[in-house]
Amino acid sequence: MRNVLIASCLLTGVVAWAVPVENFSLLDHTGDAHELYYYSDADAVVVIVQGNACPIIRNALPDIREIRDQFVDENVVFFMLNANPQDDRASIQAEADEWDIDLPILVDETQLVARGLGITRTAEVFVINPSNWDLVYRGPLNDRLGYERQKAEAEAHYVADAIQAIKDGTQPDIQADGVKGCLVNIEEPATEISYVAEVVPVLENRCMSCHVPGGIGPWAMSSYEMVKGFAPMMREVLRTNRMPPWHADPHIGNWGNDRSISIEEKKLLVDWIEAGAPRGEGEDPLGAIVASIEANRSSAEWPLGEPDIIVNVPAFEVPATGVVEYQNHEIEANLPEDVWVRGIDVKPGDTNVLHHALVGSNEPGNDSRRGVFNNYLGGYAPGVIGDFAPEGTGTLIKKGSSIAVQMHYTPYGKTVVDETQIGIYTHAEPPERFVRHGVVINYNLAIPPNTKAHEEGAYVEFDKDAELYSILPHSHYRGRSSIFELELPDGERELLLSVPAYDFNWQTGYAFAEPKHVPAGSKLIHKTIYDNSSQNFANPDPDKTVTWGLQSWDEMLYGAFVYRWSDETTANPIHSPRRFRAAQTVGMLDQNMDGGIQRNELRERLQKQLEPAFTHFDANGNEALEVDELFTYQNFAAQRRAQQAPQAEAQSN
């Protein structure tokens, strides 16, 4: 086991020979994500073991701040790590507030990182060299503190010496006494784990929706031998939180479609793998599980059942390499009457090349420039599966409408022909309520080059009471983390969703276990932090200022949400698409999010464009355009354009 190896390689306060520290990813006490190997550009990484109420680590805090400040202008990263089973994130946050701890405290809820490092006491410090991830020192911070005794000043500065040695390119030569700190109760790994009775149920529930023959997982959990062969890889993706693909902070929100793995399940799998993945007694259940999945798949080509309407997207040949422009299609649906949609599903022709598909409808004679967004129905992307609308709701497709489809293809080294199908499920009778699709959006992105953390945001203000069903953050390769907040009319904010480590490969929508009530006057705020640095492995060009664009090397701030107006029924529609777009515009341009657009928040071109609105439609005279004022101006401008169009046509004739 890894921790036994490390422990055997160490003497008290000195590394007998350097051993590499394995990668891991943990959330800190504020909910930010930290992956160890992300800090490969640092000169040194320092990890200090913390524990609530431990008098020694509390007493060491001035020394910790001193050494942090000593290297504040150097390229050294400092963390604390808490693996105490009695401490949770809330209590760690309270400890940090009370004791003015301003370092990130990594919360090791599974104790897997602590076990790997062989942690036994608080106040122990690990100094890691990111050039090769060698652990070059472990031991006390300095020689000042003892049990119930302390020196006025430290005489030996072990950690500072170790950091300086790394910076100087030399091997630390440090002899330190043993660490004095509070014992950390590290649970012993389970040794008697049944593959058949304990491991397989976790694999079936958390992994095998993807890792089956024909699934989107790169390998199939078809037998014990396959699982054992990939066991080291499973251990790695569990330690780094890459799998299962669920990226919401587990301490925020309650989700009806939660597919995360629990702390207990993760520990069980890792314990089993570290014990050598023993086969144990009993027949291997995986073959029967795979056979059942395949049988269900073949008998039900559409997971939601046979659709009422099937739309064939035109076949498209995706080249082996290069860039494929978005493919937009208007497909005749030949609907003889109005149709109420209760759900859609997209069946990709080839999941290797189809990055996403968006589906909507366009009424006869409607301006088709907005494409799928004229009447959005749903879509497909990795992590987004077909589903039905909330009970009693639906979306209307009017007689004679066409189906609008936007297809985004990404070549993967082989020329293939994609023949995607769209399944539409309809209500036999009109439902009681409309379901609506909205987006918090910001086209005015300007992400500076070589920047690790740049934040952009926007909001939509609700003018009527609403019920919020789900939210989905979307950005591209530079997206690092995202949040949704709800600001109530009294200014109080509630964090609805935090995605600390956003992954572009998984476009997950987070469905509330119970609809979230949104009072009129509330703002739904969406923010994303972008990593436009060379440390972002997926970054196409860290030297570029990144702006809005459809392709993946451009960026988006796009927070999709599904909702309904509380008082709207299909018999009494109250939704105004134009007013909603006005709310989107204000939320995009209102940089300080105070509810109105000021002139100084706009670029020169937009200032000139909206000057008539500021001059003539600022009804309350506060020198800001609020949603109703912008809405009134846009209606006026649209009417004027409509009046001028016949005159212009007559003059041209």
Secondary structure as a PSIPRED ss2 file (coil, helix, strand):
# PSIPRED VFORMAT (PSIPRED V4.0)

   1 M C   1.000  0.000  0.000
   2 R H   0.000  1.000  0.000
   3 N H   0.000  1.000  0.000
   4 V H   0.000  1.000  0.000
   5 L H   0.000  1.000  0.000
   6 I H   0.000  1.000  0.000
   7 A H   0.000  1.000  0.000
   8 S H   0.000  1.000  0.000
   9 C C   1.000  0.000  0.000
  10 L E   0.000  0.000  1.000
  11 L E   0.000  0.000  1.000
  12 T C   1.000  0.000  0.000
  13 G C   1.000  0.000  0.000
  14 V E   0.000  0.000  1.000
  15 V E   0.000  0.000  1.000
  16 A C   1.000  0.000  0.000
  17 W C   1.000  0.000  0.000
  18 A C   1.000  0.000  0.000
  19 V E   0.000  0.000  1.000
  20 P E   0.000  0.000  1.000
  21 V C   1.000  0.000  0.000
  22 E C   1.000  0.000  0.000
  23 N C   1.000  0.000  0.000
  24 F C   1.000  0.000  0.000
  25 S E   0.000  0.000  1.000
  26 L E   0.000  0.000  1.000
  27 L E   0.000  0.000  1.000
  28 D E   0.000  0.000  1.000
  29 H C   1.000  0.000  0.000
  30 T C   1.000  0.000  0.000
  31 G C   1.000  0.000  0.000
  32 D C   1.000  0.000  0.000
  33 A E   0.000  0.000  1.000
  34 H E   0.000  0.000  1.000
  35 E E   0.000  0.000  1.000
  36 L H   0.000  1.000  0.000
  37 Y H   0.000  1.000  0.000
  38 Y H   0.000  1.000  0.000
  39 Y H   0.000  1.000  0.000
  40 S C   1.000  0.000  0.000
  41 D C   1.000  0.000  0.000
  42 A C   1.000  0.000  0.000
  43 D C   1.000  0.000  0.000
  44 A E   0.000  0.000  1.000
  45 V E   0.000  0.000  1.000
  46 V E   0.000  0.000  1.000
  47 V E   0.000  0.000  1.000
  48 I E   0.000  0.000  1.000
  49 V E   0.000  0.000  1.000
  50 Q C   1.000  0.000  0.000
  51 G C   1.000  0.000  0.000
  52 N C   1.000  0.000  0.000
  53 A C   1.000  0.000  0.000
  54 C C   1.000  0.000  0.000
  55 P H   0.000  1.000  0.000
  56 I H   0.000  1.000  0.000
  57 I H   0.000  1.000  0.000
  58 R H   0.000  1.000  0.000
  59 N H   0.000  1.000  0.000
  60 A H   0.000  1.000  0.000
  61 L H   0.000  1.000  0.000
  62 P H   0.000  1.000  0.000
  63 D H   0.000  1.000  0.000
  64 I H   0.000  1.000  0.000
  65 R H   0.000  1.000  0.000
  66 E H   0.000  1.000  0.000
  67 I H   0.000  1.000  0.000
  68 R H   0.000  1.000  0.000
  69 D H   0.000  1.000  0.000
  70 Q H   0.000  1.000  0.000
  71 F C   1.000  0.000  0.000
  72 V C   1.000  0.000  0.000
  73 D C   1.000  0.000  0.000
  74 E C   1.000  0.000  0.000
  75 N C   1.000  0.000  0.000
  76 V E   0.000  0.000  1.000
  77 V E   0.000  0.000  1.000
  78 F E   0.000  0.000  1.000
  79 F E   0.000  0.000  1.000
  80 M E   0.000  0.000  1.000
  81 L E   0.000  0.000  1.000
  82 N E   0.000  0.000  1.000
  83 A C   1.000  0.000  0.000
  84 N C   1.000  0.000  0.000
  85 P C   1.000  0.000  0.000
  86 Q C   1.000  0.000  0.000
  87 D C   1.000  0.000  0.000
  88 D C   1.000  0.000  0.000
  89 R H   0.000  1.000  0.000
  90 A H   0.000  1.000  0.000
  91 S H   0.000  1.000  0.000
  92 I H   0.000  1.000  0.000
  93 Q H   0.000  1.000  0.000
  94 A H   0.000  1.000  0.000
  95 E H   0.000  1.000  0.000
  96 A H   0.000  1.000  0.000
  97 D H   0.000  1.000  0.000
  98 E H   0.000  1.000  0.000
  99 W C   1.000  0.000  0.000
 100 D C   1.000  0.000  0.000
 101 I C   1.000  0.000  0.000
 102 D C   1.000  0.000  0.000
 103 L C   1.000  0.000  0.000
 104 P C   1.000  0.000  0.000
 105 I E   0.000  0.000  1.000
 106 L E   0.000  0.000  1.000
 107 V E   0.000  0.000  1.000
 108 D C   1.000  0.000  0.000
 109 E C   1.000  0.000  0.000
 110 T C   1.000  0.000  0.000
 111 Q C   1.000  0.000  0.000
 112 L H   0.000  1.000  0.000
 113 V H   0.000  1.000  0.000
 114 A H   0.000  1.000  0.000
 115 R H   0.000  1.000  0.000
 116 G H   0.000  1.000  0.000
 117 L H   0.000  1.000  0.000
 118 G C   1.000  0.000  0.000
 119 I C   1.000  0.000  0.000
 120 T C   1.000  0.000  0.000
 121 R E   0.000  0.000  1.000
 122 T C   1.000  0.000  0.000
 123 A C   1.000  0.000  0.000
 124 E C   1.000  0.000  0.000
 125 V E   0.000  0.000  1.000
 126 F E   0.000  0.000  1.000
 127 V E   0.000  0.000  1.000
 128 I E   0.000  0.000  1.000
 129 N E   0.000  0.000  1.000
 130 P C   1.000  0.000  0.000
 131 S C   1.000  0.000  0.000
 132 N C   1.000  0.000  0.000
 133 W C   1.000  0.000  0.000
 134 D E   0.000  0.000  1.000
 135 L E   0.000  0.000  1.000
 136 V E   0.000  0.000  1.000
 137 Y E   0.000  0.000  1.000
 138 R E   0.000  0.000  1.000
 139 G E   0.000  0.000  1.000
 140 P C   1.000  0.000  0.000
 141 L C   1.000  0.000  0.000
 142 N C   1.000  0.000  0.000
 143 D C   1.000  0.000  0.000
 144 R C   1.000  0.000  0.000
 145 L E   0.000  0.000  1.000
 146 G C   1.000  0.000  0.000
 147 Y C   1.000  0.000  0.000
 148 E C   1.000  0.000  0.000
 149 R C   1.000  0.000  0.000
 150 Q E   0.000  0.000  1.000
 151 K C   1.000  0.000  0.000
 152 A C   1.000  0.000  0.000
 153 E C   1.000  0.000  0.000
 154 A C   1.000  0.000  0.000
 155 E C   1.000  0.000  0.000
 156 A C   1.000  0.000  0.000
 157 H C   1.000  0.000  0.000
 158 Y H   0.000  1.000  0.000
 159 V H   0.000  1.000  0.000
 160 A H   0.000  1.000  0.000
 161 D H   0.000  1.000  0.000
 162 A H   0.000  1.000  0.000
 163 I H   0.000  1.000  0.000
 164 Q H   0.000  1.000  0.000
 165 A H   0.000  1.000  0.000
 166 I H   0.000  1.000  0.000
 167 K H   0.000  1.000  0.000
 168 D H   0.000  1.000  0.000
 169 G C   1.000  0.000  0.000
 170 T C   1.000  0.000  0.000
 171 Q C   1.000  0.000  0.000
 172 P C   1.000  0.000  0.000
 173 D C   1.000  0.000  0.000
 174 I C   1.000  0.000  0.000
 175 Q C   1.000  0.000  0.000
 176 A C   1.000  0.000  0.000
 177 D C   1.000  0.000  0.000
 178 G C   1.000  0.000  0.000
 179 V C   1.000  0.000  0.000
 180 K C   1.000  0.000  0.000
 181 G C   1.000  0.000  0.000
 182 C C   1.000  0.000  0.000
 183 L E   0.000  0.000  1.000
 184 V C   1.000  0.000  0.000
 185 N C   1.000  0.000  0.000
 186 I C   1.000  0.000  0.000
 187 E C   1.000  0.000  0.000
 188 E C   1.000  0.000  0.000
 189 P C   1.000  0.000  0.000
 190 A C   1.000  0.000  0.000
 191 T C   1.000  0.000  0.000
 192 E C   1.000  0.000  0.000
 193 I C   1.000  0.000  0.000
 194 S C   1.000  0.000  0.000
 195 Y H   0.000  1.000  0.000
 196 V H   0.000  1.000  0.000
 197 A H   0.000  1.000  0.000
 198 E H   0.000  1.000  0.000
 199 V H   0.000  1.000  0.000
 200 V H   0.000  1.000  0.000
 201 P H   0.000  1.000  0.000
 202 V H   0.000  1.000  0.000
 203 L H   0.000  1.000  0.000
 204 E H   0.000  1.000  0.000
 205 N H   0.000  1.000  0.000
 206 R H   0.000  1.000  0.000
 207 C C   1.000  0.000  0.000
 208 M C   1.000  0.000  0.000
 209 S C   1.000  0.000  0.000
 210 C C   1.000  0.000  0.000
 211 H C   1.000  0.000  0.000
 212 V C   1.000  0.000  0.000
 213 P C   1.000  0.000  0.000
 214 G C   1.000  0.000  0.000
 215 G C   1.000  0.000  0.000
 216 I C   1.000  0.000  0.000
 217 G C   1.000  0.000  0.000
 218 P C   1.000  0.000  0.000
 219 W C   1.000  0.000  0.000
 220 A C   1.000  0.000  0.000
 221 M C   1.000  0.000  0.000
 222 S C   1.000  0.000  0.000
 223 S C   1.000  0.000  0.000
 224 Y H   0.000  1.000  0.000
 225 E H   0.000  1.000  0.000
 226 M H   0.000  1.000  0.000
 227 V H   0.000  1.000  0.000
 228 K H   0.000  1.000  0.000
 229 G H   0.000  1.000  0.000
 230 F C   1.000  0.000  0.000
 231 A H   0.000  1.000  0.000
 232 P H   0.000  1.000  0.000
 233 M H   0.000  1.000  0.000
 234 M H   0.000  1.000  0.000
 235 R H   0.000  1.000  0.000
 236 E H   0.000  1.000  0.000
 237 V H   0.000  1.000  0.000
 238 L H   0.000  1.000  0.000
 239 R H   0.000  1.000  0.000
 240 T C   1.000  0.000  0.000
 241 N C   1.000  0.000  0.000
 242 R C   1.000  0.000  0.000
 243 M C   1.000  0.000  0.000
 244 P C   1.000  0.000  0.000
 245 P C   1.000  0.000  0.000
 246 W C   1.000  0.000  0.000
 247 H C   1.000  0.000  0.000
 248 A C   1.000  0.000  0.000
 249 D C   1.000  0.000  0.000
 250 P C   1.000  0.000  0.000
 251 H C   1.000  0.000  0.000
 252 I C   1.000  0.000  0.000
 253 G C   1.000  0.000  0.000
 254 N C   1.000  0.000  0.000
 255 W E   0.000  0.000  1.000
 256 G C   1.000  0.000  0.000
 257 N C   1.000  0.000  0.000
 258 D C   1.000  0.000  0.000
 259 R C   1.000  0.000  0.000
 260 S C   1.000  0.000  0.000
 261 I C   1.000  0.000  0.000
 262 S C   1.000  0.000  0.000
 263 I H   0.000  1.000  0.000
 264 E H   0.000  1.000  0.000
 265 E H   0.000  1.000  0.000
 266 K H   0.000  1.000  0.000
 267 K H   0.000  1.000  0.000
 268 L H   0.000  1.000  0.000
 269 L H   0.000  1.000  0.000
 270 V H   0.000  1.000  0.000
 271 D H   0.000  1.000  0.000
 272 W H   0.000  1.000  0.000
 273 I H   0.000  1.000  0.000
 274 E H   0.000  1.000  0.000
 275 A C   1.000  0.000  0.000
 276 G C   1.000  0.000  0.000
 277 A C   1.000  0.000  0.000
 278 P C   1.000  0.000  0.000
 279 R C   1.000  0.000  0.000
 280 G C   1.000  0.000  0.000
 281 E C   1.000  0.000  0.000
 282 G C   1.000  0.000  0.000
 283 E C   1.000  0.000  0.000
 284 D C   1.000  0.000  0.000
 285 P C   1.000  0.000  0.000
 286 L H   0.000  1.000  0.000
 287 G H   0.000  1.000  0.000
 288 A H   0.000  1.000  0.000
 289 I H   0.000  1.000  0.000
 290 V H   0.000  1.000  0.000
 291 A H   0.000  1.000  0.000
 292 S H   0.000  1.000  0.000
 293 I H   0.000  1.000  0.000
 294 E H   0.000  1.000  0.000
 295 A H   0.000  1.000  0.000
 296 N H   0.000  1.000  0.000
 297 R H   0.000  1.000  0.000
 298 S H   0.000  1.000  0.000
 299 S H   0.000  1.000  0.000
 300 A C   1.000  0.000  0.000
 301 E C   1.000  0.000  0.000
 302 W C   1.000  0.000  0.000
 303 P C   1.000  0.000  0.000
 304 L C   1.000  0.000  0.000
 305 G C   1.000  0.000  0.000
 306 E C   1.000  0.000  0.000
 307 P C   1.000  0.000  0.000
 308 D C   1.000  0.000  0.000
 309 I E   0.000  0.000  1.000
 310 I E   0.000  0.000  1.000
 311 V E   0.000  0.000  1.000
 312 N E   0.000  0.000  1.000
 313 V C   1.000  0.000  0.000
 314 P C   1.000  0.000  0.000
 315 A C   1.000  0.000  0.000
 316 F E   0.000  0.000  1.000
 317 E E   0.000  0.000  1.000
 318 V E   0.000  0.000  1.000
 319 P C   1.000  0.000  0.000
 320 A C   1.000  0.000  0.000
 321 T C   1.000  0.000  0.000
 322 G C   1.000  0.000  0.000
 323 V C   1.000  0.000  0.000
 324 V C   1.000  0.000  0.000
 325 E C   1.000  0.000  0.000
 326 Y C   1.000  0.000  0.000
 327 Q E   0.000  0.000  1.000
 328 N E   0.000  0.000  1.000
 329 H E   0.000  0.000  1.000
 330 E E   0.000  0.000  1.000
 331 I E   0.000  0.000  1.000
 332 E E   0.000  0.000  1.000
 333 A C   1.000  0.000  0.000
 334 N C   1.000  0.000  0.000
 335 L C   1.000  0.000  0.000
 336 P C   1.000  0.000  0.000
 337 E C   1.000  0.000  0.000
 338 D C   1.000  0.000  0.000
 339 V E   0.000  0.000  1.000
 340 W E   0.000  0.000  1.000
 341 V E   0.000  0.000  1.000
 342 R E   0.000  0.000  1.000
 343 G E   0.000  0.000  1.000
 344 I E   0.000  0.000  1.000
 345 D E   0.000  0.000  1.000
 346 V E   0.000  0.000  1.000
 347 K E   0.000  0.000  1.000
 348 P C   1.000  0.000  0.000
 349 G C   1.000  0.000  0.000
 350 D C   1.000  0.000  0.000
 351 T C   1.000  0.000  0.000
 352 N C   1.000  0.000  0.000
 353 V C   1.000  0.000  0.000
 354 L E   0.000  0.000  1.000
 355 H E   0.000  0.000  1.000
 356 H E   0.000  0.000  1.000
 357 A E   0.000  0.000  1.000
 358 L E   0.000  0.000  1.000
 359 V E   0.000  0.000  1.000
 360 G E   0.000  0.000  1.000
 361 S E   0.000  0.000  1.000
 362 N E   0.000  0.000  1.000
 363 E C   1.000  0.000  0.000
 364 P C   1.000  0.000  0.000
 365 G C   1.000  0.000  0.000
 366 N C   1.000  0.000  0.000
 367 D C   1.000  0.000  0.000
 368 S H   0.000  1.000  0.000
 369 R H   0.000  1.000  0.000
 370 R H   0.000  1.000  0.000
 371 G H   0.000  1.000  0.000
 372 V H   0.000  1.000  0.000
 373 F H   0.000  1.000  0.000
 374 N C   1.000  0.000  0.000
 375 N C   1.000  0.000  0.000
 376 Y E   0.000  0.000  1.000
 377 L E   0.000  0.000  1.000
 378 G E   0.000  0.000  1.000
 379 G E   0.000  0.000  1.000
 380 Y E   0.000  0.000  1.000
 381 A E   0.000  0.000  1.000
 382 P C   1.000  0.000  0.000
 383 G C   1.000  0.000  0.000
 384 V E   0.000  0.000  1.000
 385 I C   1.000  0.000  0.000
 386 G C   1.000  0.000  0.000
 387 D E   0.000  0.000  1.000
 388 F E   0.000  0.000  1.000
 389 A C   1.000  0.000  0.000
 390 P C   1.000  0.000  0.000
 391 E C   1.000  0.000  0.000
 392 G C   1.000  0.000  0.000
 393 T E   0.000  0.000  1.000
 394 G E   0.000  0.000  1.000
 395 T E   0.000  0.000  1.000
 396 L E   0.000  0.000  1.000
 397 I E   0.000  0.000  1.000
 398 K C   1.000  0.000  0.000
 399 K C   1.000  0.000  0.000
 400 G C   1.000  0.000  0.000
 401 S C   1.000  0.000  0.000
 402 S E   0.000  0.000  1.000
 403 I E   0.000  0.000  1.000
 404 A E   0.000  0.000  1.000
 405 V E   0.000  0.000  1.000
 406 Q E   0.000  0.000  1.000
 407 M E   0.000  0.000  1.000
 408 H E   0.000  0.000  1.000
 409 Y E   0.000  0.000  1.000
 410 T C   1.000  0.000  0.000
 411 P C   1.000  0.000  0.000
 412 Y C   1.000  0.000  0.000
 413 G C   1.000  0.000  0.000
 414 K C   1.000  0.000  0.000
 415 T C   1.000  0.000  0.000
 416 V E   0.000  0.000  1.000
 417 V E   0.000  0.000  1.000
 418 D E   0.000  0.000  1.000
 419 E C   1.000  0.000  0.000
 420 T C   1.000  0.000  0.000
 421 Q E   0.000  0.000  1.000
 422 I E   0.000  0.000  1.000
 423 G E   0.000  0.000  1.000
 424 I E   0.000  0.000  1.000
 425 Y E   0.000  0.000  1.000
 426 T E   0.000  0.000  1.000
 427 H C   1.000  0.000  0.000
 428 A C   1.000  0.000  0.000
 429 E C   1.000  0.000  0.000
 430 P C   1.000  0.000  0.000
 431 P C   1.000  0.000  0.000
 432 E C   1.000  0.000  0.000
 433 R E   0.000  0.000  1.000
 434 F E   0.000  0.000  1.000
 435 V C   1.000  0.000  0.000
 436 R E   0.000  0.000  1.000
 437 H E   0.000  0.000  1.000
 438 G E   0.000  0.000  1.000
 439 V E   0.000  0.000  1.000
 440 V E   0.000  0.000  1.000
 441 I E   0.000  0.000  1.000
 442 N C   1.000  0.000  0.000
 443 Y C   1.000  0.000  0.000
 444 N C   1.000  0.000  0.000
 445 L C   1.000  0.000  0.000
 446 A C   1.000  0.000  0.000
 447 I E   0.000  0.000  1.000
 448 P C   1.000  0.000  0.000
 449 P C   1.000  0.000  0.000
 450 N C   1.000  0.000  0.000
 451 T E   0.000  0.000  1.000
 452 K E   0.000  0.000  1.000
 453 A E   0.000  0.000  1.000
 454 H E   0.000  0.000  1.000
 455 E E   0.000  0.000  1.000
 456 E E   0.000  0.000  1.000
 457 G E   0.000  0.000  1.000
 458 A E   0.000  0.000  1.000
 459 Y E   0.000  0.000  1.000
 460 V E   0.000  0.000  1.000
 461 E E   0.000  0.000  1.000
 462 F C   1.000  0.000  0.000
 463 D C   1.000  0.000  0.000
 464 K C   1.000  0.000  0.000
 465 D C   1.000  0.000  0.000
 466 A E   0.000  0.000  1.000
 467 E E   0.000  0.000  1.000
 468 L E   0.000  0.000  1.000
 469 Y E   0.000  0.000  1.000
 470 S E   0.000  0.000  1.000
 471 I E   0.000  0.000  1.000
 472 L E   0.000  0.000  1.000
 473 P E   0.000  0.000  1.000
 474 H E   0.000  0.000  1.000
 475 S C   1.000  0.000  0.000
 476 H C   1.000  0.000  0.000
 477 Y C   1.000  0.000  0.000
 478 R C   1.000  0.000  0.000
 479 G E   0.000  0.000  1.000
 480 R E   0.000  0.000  1.000
 481 S E   0.000  0.000  1.000
 482 S E   0.000  0.000  1.000
 483 I E   0.000  0.000  1.000
 484 F E   0.000  0.000  1.000
 485 E E   0.000  0.000  1.000
 486 L E   0.000  0.000  1.000
 487 E E   0.000  0.000  1.000
 488 L C   1.000  0.000  0.000
 489 P C   1.000  0.000  0.000
 490 D C   1.000  0.000  0.000
 491 G C   1.000  0.000  0.000
 492 E C   1.000  0.000  0.000
 493 R E   0.000  0.000  1.000
 494 E E   0.000  0.000  1.000
 495 L E   0.000  0.000  1.000
 496 L E   0.000  0.000  1.000
 497 L E   0.000  0.000  1.000
 498 S E   0.000  0.000  1.000
 499 V E   0.000  0.000  1.000
 500 P C   1.000  0.000  0.000
 501 A C   1.000  0.000  0.000
 502 Y C   1.000  0.000  0.000
 503 D C   1.000  0.000  0.000
 504 F C   1.000  0.000  0.000
 505 N C   1.000  0.000  0.000
 506 W C   1.000  0.000  0.000
 507 Q C   1.000  0.000  0.000
 508 T C   1.000  0.000  0.000
 509 G C   1.000  0.000  0.000
 510 Y E   0.000  0.000  1.000
 511 A E   0.000  0.000  1.000
 512 F E   0.000  0.000  1.000
 513 A E   0.000  0.000  1.000
 514 E E   0.000  0.000  1.000
 515 P E   0.000  0.000  1.000
 516 K E   0.000  0.000  1.000
 517 H E   0.000  0.000  1.000
 518 V E   0.000  0.000  1.000
 519 P C   1.000  0.000  0.000
 520 A C   1.000  0.000  0.000
 521 G C   1.000  0.000  0.000
 522 S C   1.000  0.000  0.000
 523 K E   0.000  0.000  1.000
 524 L E   0.000  0.000  1.000
 525 I E   0.000  0.000  1.000
 526 H E   0.000  0.000  1.000
 527 K E   0.000  0.000  1.000
 528 T E   0.000  0.000  1.000
 529 I E   0.000  0.000  1.000
 530 Y E   0.000  0.000  1.000
 531 D E   0.000  0.000  1.000
 532 N E   0.000  0.000  1.000
 533 S C   1.000  0.000  0.000
 534 S C   1.000  0.000  0.000
 535 Q C   1.000  0.000  0.000
 536 N C   1.000  0.000  0.000
 537 F C   1.000  0.000  0.000
 538 A C   1.000  0.000  0.000
 539 N C   1.000  0.000  0.000
 540 P C   1.000  0.000  0.000
 541 D C   1.000  0.000  0.000
 542 P C   1.000  0.000  0.000
 543 D C   1.000  0.000  0.000
 544 K C   1.000  0.000  0.000
 545 T C   1.000  0.000  0.000
 546 V E   0.000  0.000  1.000
 547 T C   1.000  0.000  0.000
 548 W E   0.000  0.000  1.000
 549 G C   1.000  0.000  0.000
 550 L C   1.000  0.000  0.000
 551 Q C   1.000  0.000  0.000
 552 S C   1.000  0.000  0.000
 553 W C   1.000  0.000  0.000
 554 D C   1.000  0.000  0.000
 555 E E   0.000  0.000  1.000
 556 M C   1.000  0.000  0.000
 557 L C   1.000  0.000  0.000
 558 Y E   0.000  0.000  1.000
 559 G E   0.000  0.000  1.000
 560 A E   0.000  0.000  1.000
 561 F E   0.000  0.000  1.000
 562 V E   0.000  0.000  1.000
 563 Y E   0.000  0.000  1.000
 564 R E   0.000  0.000  1.000
 565 W E   0.000  0.000  1.000
 566 S C   1.000  0.000  0.000
 567 D C   1.000  0.000  0.000
 568 E C   1.000  0.000  0.000
 569 T E   0.000  0.000  1.000
 570 T C   1.000  0.000  0.000
 571 A C   1.000  0.000  0.000
 572 N E   0.000  0.000  1.000
 573 P C   1.000  0.000  0.000
 574 I C   1.000  0.000  0.000
 575 H C   1.000  0.000  0.000
 576 S C   1.000  0.000  0.000
 577 P H   0.000  1.000  0.000
 578 R H   0.000  1.000  0.000
 579 R H   0.000  1.000  0.000
 580 F H   0.000  1.000  0.000
 581 R H   0.000  1.000  0.000
 582 A H   0.000  1.000  0.000
 583 A H   0.000  1.000  0.000
 584 Q H   0.000  1.000  0.000
 585 T H   0.000  1.000  0.000
 586 V H   0.000  1.000  0.000
 587 G H   0.000  1.000  0.000
 588 M H   0.000  1.000  0.000
 589 L H   0.000  1.000  0.000
 590 D C   1.000  0.000  0.000
 591 Q C   1.000  0.000  0.000
 592 N C   1.000  0.000  0.000
 593 M C   1.000  0.000  0.000
 594 D C   1.000  0.000  0.000
 595 G C   1.000  0.000  0.000
 596 G C   1.000  0.000  0.000
 597 I E   0.000  0.000  1.000
 598 Q C   1.000  0.000  0.000
 599 R H   0.000  1.000  0.000
 600 N H   0.000  1.000  0.000
 601 E H   0.000  1.000  0.000
 602 L C   1.000  0.000  0.000
 603 R C   1.000  0.000  0.000
 604 E H   0.000  1.000  0.000
 605 R H   0.000  1.000  0.000
 606 L H   0.000  1.000  0.000
 607 Q H   0.000  1.000  0.000
 608 K H   0.000  1.000  0.000
 609 Q H   0.000  1.000  0.000
 610 L H   0.000  1.000  0.000
 611 E H   0.000  1.000  0.000
 612 P H   0.000  1.000  0.000
 613 A H   0.000  1.000  0.000
 614 F H   0.000  1.000  0.000
 615 T H   0.000  1.000  0.000
 616 H H   0.000  1.000  0.000
 617 F C   1.000  0.000  0.000
 618 D C   1.000  0.000  0.000
 619 A C   1.000  0.000  0.000
 620 N C   1.000  0.000  0.000
 621 G C   1.000  0.000  0.000
 622 N C   1.000  0.000  0.000
 623 E C   1.000  0.000  0.000
 624 A C   1.000  0.000  0.000
 625 L E   0.000  0.000  1.000
 626 E C   1.000  0.000  0.000
 627 V H   0.000  1.000  0.000
 628 D H   0.000  1.000  0.000
 629 E H   0.000  1.000  0.000
 630 L H   0.000  1.000  0.000
 631 F H   0.000  1.000  0.000
 632 T H   0.000  1.000  0.000
 633 Y H   0.000  1.000  0.000
 634 Q H   0.000  1.000  0.000
 635 N H   0.000  1.000  0.000
 636 F H   0.000  1.000  0.000
 637 A H   0.000  1.000  0.000
 638 A H   0.000  1.000  0.000
 639 Q H   0.000  1.000  0.000
 640 R H   0.000  1.000  0.000
 641 R H   0.000  1.000  0.000
 642 A H   0.000  1.000  0.000
 643 Q H   0.000  1.000  0.000
 644 Q H   0.000  1.000  0.000
 645 A H   0.000  1.000  0.000
 646 P H   0.000  1.000  0.000
 647 Q H   0.000  1.000  0.000
 648 A H   0.000  1.000  0.000
 649 E H   0.000  1.000  0.000
 650 A H   0.000  1.000  0.000
 651 Q H   0.000  1.000  0.000
 652 S H   0.000  1.000  0.000
 653 N C   1.000  0.000  0.000
